[in-house]
Amino acid sequence: MGNCFVVKIKAENSTDSANSTWGASSRNGSKSTTEYSNSNPSKAMSLSSVSHTPRSEGEILLSSNVHSFTFNDLKTATRNFRPDSVLGEGGFGSVFKGWIEEQTLSAAKPGTGTVIAVKKLNQDGWQGHREWLAEVNYLGQLSHPNLVKLIGYCLEDEQRLLVYEFMPRGSLENHLFRRGSYFQPLSWSLRMKVALGAAKGLAFLHSDKARVIYRDFKTSNVLLDSDYNAKLSDFGLAKDGPTGDKSHVSTRVMGTYGYAAPEYLATGHLTARSDVYSFGVVLLELLSGRRAIDKNRPSGEHNLVEWARPYLTNKRRVFRILDSRFGSQYSLTGAHKVANLALQCLSMDARCRPSMGQIVSVLEQVQDPKDLPKPASTGAGTNGKSGKKVKSRSLEAIMSVKVEYPKPSASPLYA
């Protein structure tokens, strides 16, 4: 890292081993395309590690650690894919809510057993099949608390389906950018919790156990369970990382506009630090409450990174980018740490970006209670700037609120 990364790091991250729950993915109308190189997906060594030995489709399906459903199984579980079971829709197809028995995985009556999200791909040819196969390859082998869990798949005639754990709170994108009574603004504490969980997911993918480059990190691919634990979903663009003495993977440039690293856009050279740049963009979205690309903003503010970079480099002006809805929820120390971390992630020189392990370490520091305003005996918080007492809801209070979610217009795997 040299002198590029100036944030103090206490310790490298160690990955978690908690159990995950059945889930779903969510996406907005952002432009995203899929590309697959001639290198085949990697071979499983264990539930939590992969090697990079090319394999056939048959080998991928046989070695996956997930259940093979029949089409009739999923048809019954989703009540014949009824329209009122749709959780979301996207270019790949629709996602349906369903129920299966916990032990046997057979179809269950609505409201009983385990809730699932079933992605039913459009029958749009080879590219759709390759995306489906990539999901089975990666999520069928990799297991981590911050990756969405793939329960199974269906490959029958022309039908391609994927069965995920159900994620009750949907995508981070909807919580940050959808307005209305259904979506309350995420507090500083919850945003930092989500950032840490997502960072742990990426750190695991970049570890020697997995060696995977995610390539499509964005708010719509970060899903939240009932306790706001973040999990990464949608591995259609994931790539095996470089092996041996190779420094990068060469690919056609694909992804989502506004999140891709500049060196990847310029050369097609993909590295783990490309994911770090994307994480920096999402961290900036968490700090500001603004989208990476928003043409509805005034001129000069369409691109979030370009607009925010001058403020990130100035300690006295950094608060101009913070979401006004935070109020006094954050401490000066915590805000400076996270803003500086975002700046380092967004470095134009990939070598100057921190590793995901380092990012996890910094984000763990801002989860520390001493980094947050101390509540008064009445439950009020202290304003870090003026010292005035202000009313503040605790993390527990926020998380205990039951929220109903409307069906978004284009959100695959959303509840």
N, C-alpha and C positions, 0 to 999 in steps of 0.2 A: 504493500500500500504506500510505502514511502511517507512523504509529508502531506499527501493529498487529503487524508481523512483526519480532520482535526478534532472531532468529538471524542471525549475520553471514553474508553471502553473498559468496563470492569471485568467482564468474562465473556467467553464465547458461549453461544447457545447450545443447550442440550435438548434434543427433541423429546416431546412428550410421548406418553404411551397410553393415554386414556382411551376409552372406547368412543367411537363416533356413532351418530344416529342416522337413520335413513333420510336422504335429502333430495333437493331439487335445484335447478339452475335458473338464472333469470337474465334477460338481456333486453336492451332497449333497441331503438331503431338505428343505432350507430352502425356505420358501414364496416363490415368485417367479412373477410374472405378466407377460404381455406386452401392450403397448398400442402402437398406431400411430395417429398423427394423420393429418389429411388432406394434410399436406405430403408430397410424394413424395421418395424418396431422391435424392441429389445426382448430378450428371453428372460423368464422369471427364474430367480435363484431362490427366493423365499417370498413370504407375504410382503415384506417391506424392502426388498432390494431387487434390482434388475441388472442383467448384463446386456451387452450390446451385440449379441449374436443374432444375425438375421434369421427370421423364421417365416414359415408360410402361414397363411390364414388358419389352416387346420391346427397347426401347432399353437397358435395364439389362443384359439378357442378351447383346445384341450387343456392347456396349462393355466387358464385363468381360474381364479379362486372365487368365482361367482356362479350363480345358479342359471341353468338353461331353462327358460320358460317356453311353453308352447303358446302359440298365438291365441288359442282358445282360453288358456289360463288367464292371460292378460285382458282378453275381451270380457271375461266374466268378472275379473277383479275391478274393472273400470265401468261396469254396467254397460257393456257394449259401446264403449267410448262415447258415451252420451255427451251432448253439448254442454250440459250443466256440470259435467265433470272436468271441463277444460280449466287448467290452471294458467295457461299462457300459450302464446303462439309466436312463431318466428319463421325465418326463412327455411329452416330445416324441417318444419312440421309443427305439430301440436303436442302439448304435454297435458296428461290427464291424471286426475287424482284417483287412487284405487286403494284397495284393502286386501291384505293377504294374511294367512295364519302365520303366527310367529315361528312355530316349529317346523311345520310342513311346507310352508311357502305356497300353499294352495290358495285359491281365491277365497276370500272371506266376505261375509255380509257387510254392507256399508256401516261404518261406525264401530266395527269390531276388528280385533286383530291388530295388525301393523299397518299404518298409513304409508303409502308409497307414491312416488311420482313417476309416471310412465311416459317416456319420450318416444313418440311415434314418428319416425322419419318419413318425409315425403319420398316417394319412389322416383328419385330424380337422377338415377344413373350411378356411375362409378364413384364420383366424388363423394356423394352422400354415403355410399358404402364404406369408403376409406375413412371418412370421419367417424362413422359408427365403429369401425374396427379399431381405430386409434383409441377411442374411449374404452373399449373392452381391454385392449392391450395394456394401457397404463393403469386405469382404475381397477382392472381385474387383477393386478399384481401389487400395486402400492397401497399400503394401509397406514394412515396417520390421522390423528384427531382433527387436523386442520385441512384434510382433503375430504370432499364429499364422498360418501360411500356408495359404490355401485353394487346393488344387490344381485342383478342378473341381466340377462339379455334374451332376445328372441330372434332367431334367424330361421325363417320359414318361408319358402318360395321367394316372393318379392318383398316380404315384410321384414323390416329392420326396426327393432324396438330396444330401448334401454330402460332398466328399472333402477331407480335411485331411492335413497332415503329421502323422506319428506322433510323439508326445511320450513318450519312454521312461519318464520319472519321474512322469508323471501330474500331478495337481493339488497346489498348495500346501496346500489344505485337508487332503488326506489325510496329508501329511507333518507337519502341525502337530497334528492332532487324532486320527488313528487310532493305536491302541496295538498293541503286539505286536512280535514279533521281525522282522517284515517292514519295520517303519518305525522307524528310529533317530531320536532327537530331532535336529532341525536345529541346527547350531552357530550361534553369534552371527555368525560371518563369512558363513556361507551365507545366513542370514536377511537380513543387510544387502545381500548380493549380489542376492538375489531382490527386495528392496525397491527397489533402484536400477534393476534391469531393468524392473520393473513401472512405476516412476515415469517412466522414459524412454518407455515405450509410451504412457502417458497424455499426457506432454508433447508427443509427436508428434501425437496426436489433437487436442490443443488448439491446435496451431500453425496459422499462416496457410495452410499447405499442405493441411491436412485440415479444420480447423474442425468437429470432431465431438465431441459430448458422449457419453461411453460409457454412463453412467447405470446400470450394473449391476456396478460394480467390487466384487469380493469374492474371498475366497481360492479358491473353487471355480472361478473363471474365470481364475485365474492358473496357467498350465501350465509345467512344467519339462522342459527337454531333458536329455540325459545329463550335461551339465556344469552343471546347475542354472541355466541361463539362463532367465529368466522371459519368458513371452509371453502376451499377453492373448487370450482367446478368447470366443466367444459374443457376437455383436453384435446379437442380436435386439431389444434395447431401445435401441440407439444412436440418437441423433437428430442432425440437422444443427444446428449452433450458430446463434445469432442473427446476422443480417446487417444491414448498414447502421447506422442509429442505434438499433437495438433492443438492449435490455440483457439480454433473456432469451427463452426459448422457453416458451410456455404449453402444458402437456400435462396429461392425466389423471395422477394420481400412481400410478406403478408402480415396481416394483423388488423388493428383498429386505429384509424387516424387519430392522432393526438397522444397516443401512448407509446409509439415505437421509438426506440433509441436512434439518435441521429446517425451514428456510425453504421447501424444496421440498414437504415434507409439508403445510405450512400454506397455501401459496399455489398450488402447481402451477407455480411459476416455476422453470425449469430453466436453470442456467448452468454454465460450466466449473468454478466453485467448488463446485458440488454434487458433482462427481467428487472434488474435493480433500477434502471431508469424508469421503467413502467411503474414500479412500486413508488418511485418519487412523485410521479404524476398523481397517482391515487392518494398519496399522503397529502399532496397539495390540495386535492379535492376535499379531503377530510378536514383540513385546516380552514379552507375558505368557504366551503359549501357551494363552490362553483364547479361547473362542468369543465372537462379538459378542453373541449371545443364548444363554444356557444356563440352562434351567429346573431343571437338576439341581444347580445351585449353591445355597448357603445363601441365605436371604432377604436382600435388599439387594445381592446379587451377580449377579442374573440378567442385567442389562444391563451389558455391559463398560464402556461409556463413562461411564455414571453412577457405577459403582463406582470406576473408575480416576481420574476427573477430580480429586478432592481430593488424590490422591497426586502427580499430574502438576504441580500448582501449588506443591508443596512440595519443594524441592531435597533436603532431608534425608530425605524419606519416599518419594521416587520409586522407590527400589529395592524397595519392597514389592510393586510390580506386576510386577517382572521374573521371567521364568520361572526357577524354581529349578534347572532342568536346565542352565542356562548355566554354572554353577560360576564359574570365574574367567576365562572366555573373553573378557570385554569389559573395556574400560578405563573409568574413571570419566568421563573426558572424552567418550568416545563415547556412553556410556549417557545422559549429561545432554543431549547434542546431539539424540539421537534422541527422547528423551522430550519435550523442549521442542518439537521439530518436530511430534510427534503432537499436542501441546496446541494449537499454532497451527493445524494442519489442522482441529481439532475446534472451532474458535471458533464460537460461536453467531451471530456477525456474519460473514456471508460475505465482506464487504469486508476483514476482518482476516485472512483465510486467505492463505497464500502461493500463488503460481502454481506449476504443476508444474515449470516451469523452475527456480524457486528451490529447490524440494524436491530436484530432481536435484542441484543444487549442494551442498546440505547433505549428502546421502547420499554424494556422491563424496568428501567430506571424511572421513567415517567409514570409508571403504574404505582410507584411508591407513594404512600399517603402523605409523606412530607413534601411531595411535589405538587400536592393539591391544596386548595384553600381549606383551612381548618374550620369545621362547623362550630357555631356558637351553641350554647346549651339549649337555645330555642330552635335549633335546626337551621339557623341562618349561616350563610357563608360570609367570608371576608373578601372584599374587593381588593385584588392584588395591587391596584393602582392608587386608590384613594384611602383604603383602610375602612371604608364604610361597610356596615352590616347590610347584607342583602339576603333576601329569601332564596334558598337553593334546595332543590330536591336531591335526595341522596340517590346513589346508584341503585340501592335496593328498592327504593320507592319507584324509580323509573322502570326497573325491570319487572316489578310486580303488577304493573298496569297491563290489563288485557287489551290488545289492540285488534280490531277487525281489519282485514285487508281486502280491498276491492280487486277484481281481476284487471290487471293492466292490459293495454291493447296489444303489446308485443313483448311478453316476458316468458320465455320458456322455463318451465319448472318453477312456477311461482304460486304461492298460496295466497 
